[in-house]
Amino acid sequence: MNQKIEKVKEYYKSNGLKETIKKVYRYTSFKLKIKNPSKSNVVYKLSKREKELINLKTHNRIFMFTNIPYFDVGGGQRAAQLAKTFNSMGYEVQYFYAFESSETAKHTMLLPVTVHKKISKIKREEFEKDIKKEDIFIFEAPMDTFIPYLEMAEKNKCRIIYENIDNWETSLGKMFFSEEALKQFLKKSTLLIGTAKLLEEQLKNYLKKYNIKNKKTIYLPNAVDSDLFDPRKKYDKPEDLILGKKTLIYYGSLWGSWFDWDLLKKVAKECQQVEINLIGDYAGIMDIVKKMPKNVHFLGLKKQTDLPSYLQYSDYAILPFKPDEIGKYVSPLKLFEYIAMNKPVISTKLDDILEYENVYSSNLSEDWVNYINEGLSFNEESRNKFILENDWYARCSELIDNLENDNRCPKEFYNNISIVILNYNNKNVIENCINSILRFNERYNVEIIVVDNQSTDGSYKLLQEKYSDKIKLYQNTKNGCSSGRNLGVSKASKEYIMFLDSDQWVLHKYWLDAYIDILQKNKKIGALGWAAGWFNKEGYSYHVVDSFPYKYLPPIGLYRSDIGYLGTGGMILKKKLFDKLEGFDLNYDPTCYEDTDLSLKIRNSGLEIAYTTYLGVGHLPHQTTKSGTKEHDNLIKSKGDYFISKWKKKNPKLLKYIK
């Protein structure tokens, strides 16, 4: 067993993970051959020491029952996206699938779930003992195999969701569709979801057919991972992407009867200077591949994390689906990803996408040719609103809203948090930060305080004109992180202080829930943060959590305290504690080490600092600090020297958190 574990560790070291990895990974089954690790389900195994340091998730659990493994379709299918998003929101996710992957290329990836297992491997008695009333079960297919777990969920009064994700009465469900199983899901589910308009209508027809009453159905289509598909990021051009006068891209399933190869062939022949790139498993359609024009290129299966780069270097994205008994029931997940990357979409006429802006629809090849030759426009303003309403955080939030009777924020935290944000020439990002807080502020009713650090880009005037009635705005007499944040805190009227950076933004309405849960139950935590790191032997800030798999917090954990310090962007603590510690040391102005110093002040006072990944914010560094320049490097060294000198005298033990 130990030899196999060592081989697994060696595999991960040789496949791009940082050399700092000292953790042990295990496979769900050691019977699988290590020679082909891509067939295994990679989850995280805690060491004995980690079990002592990591606070495990004890509630907010999702049990997912679906057809295929997480890593199928490169990890891009709906079940995987729901699992990933719920994990990001602080839920423990257990993922069970009915069938092994049939894809010829199977990507190895670290999974954002605590369990990833084929359903036939579940030990039912042990499984049922672990079920709690608060758990959420999500089922995605009407198959007999899932019924025992549906019954367990009902028996334990769990919340049950049935998602109608495809028209299973077609060839798609020929291997498993069970009318009796469908009836059971309709009767026992708390919530019924149709992922396309026709699929919700189908659910309603089923309810009438089987005379089942008082059941709630909602339309909840697919969405986009807005963290991953972000056109503001820089991506390297993929080596195998073939560019032409116009470059078209598609990714997803290629083997289905709904894929309109005739349409694609006609377009390729009429537009010979256009290169059409298709991403997906094509091993089962070699007869089609051989007949396609030379400007149609089959690139094979890719990881979902690779797809944004292909989109960024393409001109148009395409959806050549036949509007038949399978195709017309589709809410194409990839459509949302296409639009998120600012790509005009050329599609056939599918019911669920006809109303979307930036989509050009026709079933005729001559119209597709005209779209390509004449050029297509793209409305970025409508795109931004579209993504806000159609990312996976929005979907998961709506799902929770439809399950819970009482979603109120605890009284201790409602209207009791002040958020302090610094602004220094951040005109391009500060609006996004503030707008996102305001958009999702009903649940917490936070106070927003912005301190301007002598900006010269007009951002202070912008803040005055646009947000004067929505925020508290102050000017610092100099450009300093310590002095600016101290000023902000001095103007705060709430019990809790949270620091956000101007290049962060709120992702969903439940963005503070995991923080609140941790702080409510752990009174010894003086400060909780979303960014963290350790020291080297000399005492300088060194490794950060971003250097580690899962950002140093595997999906099984809620938070951990074996870090050296917290970063300010996403840190929360009580104002009373901040004032008692006299805030940030002004010697660190203009920047560097002020948050590290505050972290040690908190520890030195007898309280603990803790780190979690489950703050619902996004982050796109804009580097106003000129990181990487000689000037900035000298500043880091100078402030680091002061920090080490100070704490070697005050409490050198606090510098011993080393990686």
C-alpha positions in Angstrom: 0.0 0.0 0.0 2.7 2.5 1.0 4.6 1.8 -2.3 1.5 2.6 -4.3 0.9 5.8 -2.4 4.5 6.8 -3.1 4.0 6.1 -6.8 0.9 8.2 -6.8 2.8 11.1 -5.1 5.6 10.7 -7.7 3.1 10.8 -10.5 1.6 14.1 -9.4 5.0 15.7 -8.9 6.0 14.7 -12.4 2.7 16.1 -13.9 2.9 19.8 -13.1 2.0 20.1 -9.5 4.4 22.2 -7.4 7.4 20.5 -5.8 6.1 21.8 -2.5 3.4 19.1 -2.4 4.1 17.0 0.6 0.5 15.7 1.0 -0.6 12.2 0.2 -3.2 11.5 -2.4 -5.1 8.4 -2.6 -7.3 6.7 -5.1 -10.8 5.5 -4.4 -9.7 2.0 -5.2 -6.1 0.7 -5.0 -7.1 -2.2 -7.2 -6.7 0.2 -10.2 -3.4 0.2 -11.9 -1.1 3.1 -11.1 0.1 2.9 -14.7 -3.1 4.6 -15.8 -4.0 7.0 -13.1 -6.4 8.9 -15.3 -8.9 6.1 -14.7 -8.9 6.8 -11.0 -10.9 9.3 -9.0 -8.5 11.5 -7.2 -9.5 12.7 -3.8 -7.6 14.0 -0.8 -6.5 11.9 2.2 -5.8 13.8 5.4 -2.7 13.0 7.3 -3.0 12.5 11.1 -1.6 16.0 11.7 -3.9 17.6 9.2 -6.9 15.9 10.9 -5.9 17.8 14.1 -5.6 21.1 12.3 -8.4 21.1 9.7 -11.9 21.7 10.9 -14.0 19.3 8.9 -17.3 20.2 7.2 -20.1 18.9 9.4 -23.2 20.2 7.6 -24.4 21.7 4.3 -23.9 18.6 2.3 -24.8 17.7 -1.2 -25.2 14.1 -2.5 -25.1 14.0 -6.3 -26.3 11.0 -8.3 -25.6 11.3 -12.0 -24.7 9.2 -15.0 -21.0 9.9 -15.6 -17.8 10.6 -13.6 -16.8 14.2 -12.7 -14.0 14.2 -15.3 -16.1 13.2 -18.3 -16.2 15.9 -21.0 -13.1 17.3 -19.3 -15.1 18.1 -16.2 -17.5 20.5 -18.0 -20.9 18.8 -17.7 -23.7 20.0 -15.5 -23.2 17.7 -12.5 -19.5 18.6 -12.3 -20.3 22.3 -12.5 -22.9 22.0 -9.7 -20.4 20.0 -7.6 -17.6 22.5 -8.1 -19.8 25.5 -7.4 -21.4 24.1 -4.2 -17.9 23.2 -3.0 -16.9 26.8 -3.6 -19.8 27.9 -1.5 -18.7 25.8 1.4 -20.7 22.7 0.9 -19.4 19.2 1.3 -20.1 17.4 -2.0 -20.3 13.6 -2.4 -20.5 12.6 -6.1 -21.8 9.2 -7.2 -22.0 8.0 -10.9 -23.7 5.1 -12.5 -21.5 4.4 -15.5 -17.7 4.4 -16.1 -16.4 6.9 -18.6 -16.5 5.7 -22.2 -14.2 8.5 -23.5 -10.9 7.4 -25.1 -9.1 10.3 -23.3 -9.6 10.5 -19.6 -8.1 13.6 -17.9 -6.7 13.3 -14.4 -7.7 16.2 -12.2 -8.0 17.0 -8.5 -11.7 16.8 -7.7 -13.6 19.4 -5.7 -15.5 16.7 -3.9 -15.0 14.6 -0.7 -16.3 11.4 -2.3 -16.2 10.4 -6.0 -17.4 6.9 -6.4 -19.3 4.5 -8.8 -22.7 3.8 -7.3 -22.1 0.1 -7.3 -19.2 0.6 -4.8 -21.4 2.2 -2.2 -21.8 0.2 1.1 -25.5 1.0 1.6 -25.7 0.4 5.4 -22.7 2.7 6.1 -24.0 5.3 3.7 -27.5 5.5 5.3 -26.0 5.8 8.8 -24.2 9.0 7.6 -27.3 10.8 6.3 -28.7 13.8 8.1 -32.0 15.7 7.9 -30.3 18.8 6.5 -28.7 17.0 3.6 -29.6 17.8 -0.1 -29.9 14.9 -2.6 -29.7 15.7 -6.3 -30.7 13.0 -8.9 -30.1 13.5 -12.6 -31.6 10.4 -14.2 -34.7 8.2 -13.8 -32.9 4.9 -13.3 -33.8 2.0 -10.9 -30.2 2.0 -9.6 -30.9 5.4 -7.8 -34.1 4.3 -6.1 -32.6 2.9 -2.9 -30.9 6.2 -2.3 -34.0 8.2 -3.0 -35.8 6.1 -0.4 -33.0 6.7 2.1 -33.3 10.4 1.5 -37.0 10.4 2.0 -36.8 8.2 5.1 -34.4 10.7 6.7 -36.4 13.7 5.7 -33.7 15.1 3.5 -34.4 17.7 0.7 -34.6 15.9 -2.6 -34.1 17.4 -6.1 -34.8 15.7 -9.4 -33.3 17.4 -12.4 -34.8 16.6 -15.8 -31.6 17.2 -17.8 -32.4 15.4 -21.1 -35.3 13.8 -22.9 -34.6 10.3 -21.6 -37.5 8.8 -23.6 -35.2 9.1 -26.7 -32.1 7.0 -27.5 -30.3 8.9 -24.7 -32.1 6.9 -22.1 -32.3 3.5 -23.8 -29.7 2.0 -21.3 -31.5 2.9 -18.1 -34.8 4.8 -18.5 -37.4 3.5 -16.1 -40.9 4.8 -16.0 -41.4 3.4 -12.5 -38.3 5.2 -11.3 -39.5 8.4 -12.9 -42.8 8.1 -11.0 -40.9 7.7 -7.7 -38.7 10.7 -8.3 -41.8 12.8 -9.2 -43.6 11.7 -6.1 -40.8 12.0 -3.5 -38.8 15.0 -4.7 -39.0 18.3 -2.8 -38.2 20.2 -6.0 -38.4 19.3 -9.7 -36.0 21.1 -12.2 -36.2 21.3 -15.9 -32.9 22.4 -17.4 -34.6 23.4 -20.7 -38.0 25.0 -21.3 -39.3 21.9 -22.9 -37.9 19.8 -20.2 -39.8 21.7 -17.5 -42.9 21.4 -19.7 -42.3 17.7 -19.9 -42.1 17.5 -16.1 -45.5 19.2 -15.8 -47.0 16.8 -18.4 -45.6 13.9 -16.4 -47.2 15.2 -13.2 -50.6 15.4 -15.0 -50.1 12.0 -16.6 -49.5 10.3 -13.2 -51.9 12.5 -11.3 -49.2 13.8 -8.9 -50.2 17.1 -7.3 -48.6 19.9 -5.2 -45.1 19.6 -6.7 -42.9 22.6 -7.4 -41.2 22.8 -10.8 -38.8 25.4 -11.9 -36.8 26.2 -15.1 -33.1 26.2 -14.2 -30.9 26.1 -17.3 -27.2 25.5 -17.6 -24.8 28.3 -16.9 -21.1 29.4 -17.0 -18.2 29.1 -14.6 -17.5 32.8 -14.5 -14.3 32.2 -12.5 -12.8 30.2 -15.4 -14.3 31.9 -18.5 -13.1 35.5 -18.0 -12.0 37.4 -21.1 -10.0 39.8 -19.0 -7.4 37.1 -18.3 -4.5 36.4 -20.5 -4.3 33.0 -22.2 -1.6 31.4 -24.3 -2.6 30.5 -27.8 -3.1 26.7 -28.0 -0.6 25.1 -30.3 -3.1 22.9 -32.0 -5.7 25.6 -32.7 -5.8 26.2 -36.5 -6.3 29.8 -37.4 -7.8 31.1 -40.7 -9.3 34.2 -42.2 -12.0 33.5 -39.7 -11.6 30.9 -36.9 -14.6 28.9 -35.7 -14.7 26.8 -32.5 -17.0 24.1 -31.1 -16.4 21.9 -28.1 -18.5 19.1 -26.6 -20.0 15.8 -27.7 -19.4 14.9 -31.3 -20.9 11.5 -31.4 -24.6 12.3 -30.9 -27.3 11.9 -33.6 -28.3 15.5 -32.9 -25.0 16.9 -34.3 -25.7 18.4 -37.8 -22.7 17.2 -39.8 -24.4 18.0 -43.1 -24.8 21.6 -42.1 -21.2 21.9 -41.0 -19.9 20.2 -44.2 -21.8 22.7 -46.4 -20.5 25.7 -44.4 -16.9 24.4 -44.6 -17.1 23.9 -48.3 -18.6 27.4 -48.9 -16.1 29.1 -46.6 -12.8 27.5 -47.5 -10.7 30.2 -46.0 -12.4 29.6 -42.7 -10.9 27.1 -40.2 -13.4 25.1 -38.1 -11.9 23.6 -35.0 -13.9 20.8 -33.1 -13.0 19.8 -29.6 -14.3 16.5 -28.4 -13.9 12.7 -28.5 -14.1 11.6 -32.1 -12.9 8.0 -31.8 -16.4 6.6 -32.4 -17.1 8.7 -35.6 -14.1 8.1 -37.7 -16.3 7.5 -40.8 -17.5 11.0 -40.4 -14.1 12.5 -39.7 -12.7 11.0 -43.0 -15.5 12.6 -45.1 -15.2 16.1 -43.7 -13.5 19.0 -45.7 -9.9 19.7 -45.0 -10.7 23.0 -43.1 -12.6 21.0 -40.4 -10.1 20.0 -37.7 -10.6 17.5 -34.9 -8.5 18.5 -31.9 -9.6 15.7 -29.5 -10.9 16.0 -25.9 -9.6 18.9 -23.7 -9.9 19.7 -20.0 -12.5 22.3 -19.3 -9.7 24.5 -17.8 -8.1 24.6 -21.3 -11.2 25.8 -23.2 -11.0 29.6 -22.5 -7.7 29.8 -24.4 -9.3 28.2 -27.5 -12.2 30.6 -27.3 -10.0 33.7 -26.8 -8.1 33.0 -30.1 -11.3 32.2 -32.1 -13.6 34.6 -33.9 -16.9 32.8 -33.6 -18.3 29.9 -31.6 -20.8 27.5 -33.1 -23.7 25.2 -32.1 -24.6 22.9 -35.0 -27.4 20.9 -33.3 -30.4 19.5 -35.1 -33.6 20.9 -33.5 -35.0 17.3 -33.3 -36.5 15.3 -30.4 -33.1 15.4 -28.7 -31.6 18.7 -29.8 -34.7 20.9 -29.1 -34.6 19.8 -25.5 -31.1 21.0 -25.0 -30.0 24.0 -22.9 -26.4 24.1 -24.3 -24.0 24.7 -21.4 -21.3 25.7 -23.8 -23.4 28.6 -25.1 -23.0 30.5 -21.8 -19.3 29.9 -21.9 -19.1 31.1 -25.4 -20.8 34.4 -24.6 -18.8 34.8 -21.4 -15.6 34.9 -23.5 -17.1 37.6 -25.8 -17.7 35.4 -28.7 -20.6 35.8 -31.1 -22.4 32.5 -31.4 -23.7 31.0 -34.6 -26.3 28.4 -33.9 -29.3 26.4 -35.2 -32.7 27.4 -33.9 -32.9 25.9 -30.4 -35.8 27.0 -28.3 -33.8 27.9 -25.2 -31.4 30.3 -26.9 -33.5 32.2 -29.4 -34.0 35.1 -27.0 -30.3 35.6 -26.1 -28.4 38.6 -27.5 -25.1 37.9 -29.2 -26.6 34.6 -30.7 -27.3 34.4 -34.4 -29.6 31.5 -35.3 -30.6 29.7 -38.4 -31.0 26.1 -39.6 -29.9 27.1 -43.1 -26.2 26.8 -44.2 -26.5 29.8 -46.5 -27.4 32.0 -43.5 -24.4 30.6 -41.6 -22.2 31.5 -44.6 -23.6 35.0 -44.6 -23.0 35.4 -40.9 -19.4 34.4 -41.3 -18.7 36.5 -44.4 -20.5 39.7 -43.3 -19.1 39.7 -39.8 -21.0 39.6 -36.5 -21.2 42.3 -33.8 -21.0 41.6 -30.1 -22.7 43.7 -27.3 -20.4 43.6 -24.3 -22.7 45.5 -22.1 -25.5 43.0 -22.5 -22.9 40.2 -22.1 -22.0 41.5 -18.6 -25.6 41.5 -17.4 -26.2 38.1 -19.0 -23.2 36.5 -17.1 -24.3 38.0 -13.8 -27.7 36.3 -14.2 -26.4 33.1 -15.8 -23.3 31.9 -13.9 -23.3 28.7 -11.7 -23.4 30.8 -8.5 -26.7 32.3 -9.6 -28.0 28.8 -10.4 -27.0 27.3 -7.0 -28.3 30.3 -5.1 -31.7 29.9 -6.9 -31.7 26.3 -6.1 -31.1 27.0 -2.4 -33.7 29.7 -2.4 -36.3 27.2 -3.7 -35.4 24.7 -1.0 -35.1 26.8 2.1 -38.0 28.3 4.1 -35.8 30.7 6.1 -32.6 32.1 4.5 -32.2 35.0 6.8 -28.7 36.0 7.9 -28.1 35.4 11.7 -28.9 38.6 13.7 -25.4 38.8 15.1 -24.2 39.6 11.5 -27.1 41.2 9.7 -26.5 44.9 9.4 -23.4 44.4 11.6 -20.4 44.3 9.1 -18.5 47.2 7.7 -16.5 46.6 4.6 -13.4 48.7 4.1 -12.0 49.1 0.6 -8.9 51.1 -0.5 -8.8 52.9 -3.8 -5.7 54.0 -5.5 -6.0 54.8 -9.2 -8.4 51.9 -9.6 -11.1 53.5 -11.7 -11.2 50.5 -14.0 -12.0 48.0 -11.2 -13.5 49.8 -8.2 -17.0 50.1 -9.8 -17.2 46.3 -10.3 -16.3 45.8 -6.7 -18.9 48.2 -5.3 -21.6 47.2 -7.7 -21.2 43.5 -6.8 -21.5 44.2 -3.1 -24.6 46.4 -3.6 -26.1 43.7 -5.9 -25.9 41.0 -3.2 -26.4 43.2 -0.2 -29.9 42.3 0.8 -28.9 39.3 2.8 -26.3 41.0 5.0 -26.9 44.8 4.7 -23.2 45.6 5.0 -21.8 49.1 5.4 -19.4 50.1 2.6 -16.5 52.4 3.3 -14.1 53.4 0.6 -10.9 55.3 1.4 -9.1 57.0 -1.6 -5.3 57.0 -1.3 -4.5 60.1 -3.3 -5.8 58.8 -6.7 -5.0 60.9 -9.8 -7.1 58.9 -12.4 -10.4 60.5 -11.6 -11.7 57.6 -9.6 -12.4 59.7 -6.5 -14.7 62.0 -8.5 -16.4 59.0 -10.0 -17.0 57.5 -6.6 -18.4 60.9 -5.4 -20.8 61.2 -8.3 -22.0 57.7 -8.6 -22.1 56.3 -5.0 -22.4 59.3 -2.7 -25.7 58.0 -1.3 -24.6 54.3 -1.1 -21.1 54.4 0.5 -19.0 56.3 3.0 -16.2 57.9 1.1 -13.0 59.4 2.6 -9.7 60.7 1.4 -6.4 59.7 2.9 -3.7 62.4 3.1 -1.2 60.0 1.6 -1.0 56.7 -0.4 -0.7 54.1 2.4 -2.4 50.8 3.0 -2.0 50.9 6.8 -3.0 54.6 7.2 -5.9 54.2 4.6 -7.4 51.1 6.3 -7.0 52.6 9.8 -8.9 55.6 8.5 -11.6 53.4 7.1 -12.0 51.4 10.3 -12.2 54.6 12.4 -15.3 55.6 10.4 -16.9 52.2 10.7 -20.1 51.9 12.8 -20.5 48.1 12.8 -19.1 45.4 15.1 -17.3 43.4 12.4 -14.7 44.8 10.0 -14.0 43.1 6.6 -11.3 44.3 4.3 -11.7 43.8 0.5 -9.4 44.8 -2.3 -10.7 47.0 -5.1 -10.0 44.2 -7.6 -12.2 41.7 -5.8 -15.9 41.3 -6.4 -18.8 39.4 -4.8 -20.0 36.3 -6.7 -23.3 35.3 -5.1 -25.9 36.2 -2.5 -24.6 33.7 0.1 -21.0 35.0 -0.2 -20.5 35.5 3.5 -22.3 32.4 4.9 -19.3 30.2 5.3 -17.4 33.0 7.2 -20.4 33.5 9.5 -20.8 29.8 10.2 -17.1 29.6 11.2 -17.1 32.7 13.3 -20.3 31.8 15.1 -19.0 28.4 16.2 -15.4 29.3 16.9 -15.0 32.2 19.3 -11.2 31.7 19.7 -10.7 32.8 16.1 -9.6 36.4 16.1 -9.4 36.8 12.4 -10.6 34.8 9.4 -9.2 35.2 5.9 -9.4 34.1 2.3 -5.7 34.5 1.5 -2.8 33.2 3.6 0.9 32.1 3.6 3.9 31.1 5.6 7.4 32.3 6.4 10.8 31.0 5.3 13.5 30.2 7.8 14.6 33.9 8.0 11.1 35.1 8.7 10.2 36.6 5.4 6.8 36.0 3.8 7.3 33.0 1.5 4.9 30.3 0.3 1.2 31.3 -0.2 -1.8 29.0 -0.3 -2.2 29.4 -4.0 1.0 27.3 -4.5 -0.8 24.2 -3.1 -3.4 21.9 -4.5 -6.9 23.0 -3.5 -5.2 26.2 -2.2 -4.1 24.2 0.8 -7.7 23.4 1.9 -9.0 20.1 0.5 -12.8 19.9 -0.1 -13.3 17.9 3.1 -12.2 20.9 5.3 -14.0 24.1 6.3 -11.0 26.0 7.6 -7.4 25.5 9.0 -5.2 27.5 11.3 -1.7 26.1 10.6 -0.8 29.1 8.4 1.6 31.8 9.2 -0.4 34.9 8.4 -3.5 36.2 6.6 -3.7 38.6 3.6 -5.9 41.6 4.0 -8.2 41.1 0.9 -11.0 39.1 2.5 -9.9 39.3 6.2 -12.6 39.8 8.8 -12.3 40.6 12.6 -14.1 42.5 15.3 -13.6 46.2 15.4 -13.1 46.1 19.1 -10.1 43.7 18.6 -8.7 45.9 15.8 -8.9 49.0 18.0 -7.4 47.1 21.0 -4.4 46.1 18.8 -4.1 49.7 17.5 -4.8 48.7 14.0 -2.2 48.5 11.3 1.4 49.7 12.0 2.0 52.9 10.0 5.6 52.0 9.5 4.5 49.7 6.7 3.1 52.5 4.6 2.9 52.7 1.6 2.4 48.9 1.5 3.8 45.4 2.2 3.7 43.3 5.4 1.0 45.4 7.1 -1.5 42.4 7.0 1.2 39.9 8.1 2.0 42.1 11.0 -1.6 42.4 12.1 -2.0 38.6 11.9 0.9 38.2 14.4 -0.6 40.9 16.6 -3.8 38.8 16.8 -1.9 35.6 17.6 0.2 37.4 20.2 -3.0 38.6 21.9 -4.0 35.0 22.6 -6.4 34.5 19.7 -6.0 32.4 16.6 -6.0 33.3 12.9 -7.8 30.9 10.5 -7.9 30.4 6.7 -10.7 29.2 4.5 -11.3 29.3 0.7 -15.1 29.7 1.1 -15.5 33.5 0.7 -17.7 34.1 -2.3 -15.5 36.6 -4.1 -13.6 36.7 -7.4 -10.2 38.2 -7.8 -8.4 39.5 -10.9 -5.1 41.2 -9.8 -4.4 44.4 -11.5 -1.0 45.0 -10.0 -1.2 48.7 -9.1 1.7 48.0 -6.7 4.0 47.5 -9.7 4.8 44.0 -8.5 8.0 42.6 -10.1 9.7 46.0 -10.5 13.1 46.7 -8.8 11.3 49.5 -6.9 8.7 47.2 -5.5 11.3 44.4 -4.7 13.3 46.9 -2.7 10.1 48.0 -0.9 9.3 44.4 0.0 12.8 43.8 1.3 12.8 47.0 3.4 9.4 46.3 5.0 10.3 42.6 5.5 13.5 43.6 7.4 11.5 45.9 9.7 8.9 43.1 10.2 11.5 40.5 11.2 13.4 42.9 13.5 10.1 43.8 15.2 8.9 40.3 15.8 12.2 38.7 16.7 12.2 41.1 19.7 8.5 40.8 20.4 7.7 37.1 20.0 10.0 35.1 17.7 7.9 31.9 18.1 5.3 33.5 15.8 7.8 33.4 12.9 8.1 29.6 13.1 5.1 28.9 10.8 7.4 27.7 8.0 6.8 26.0 4.6 
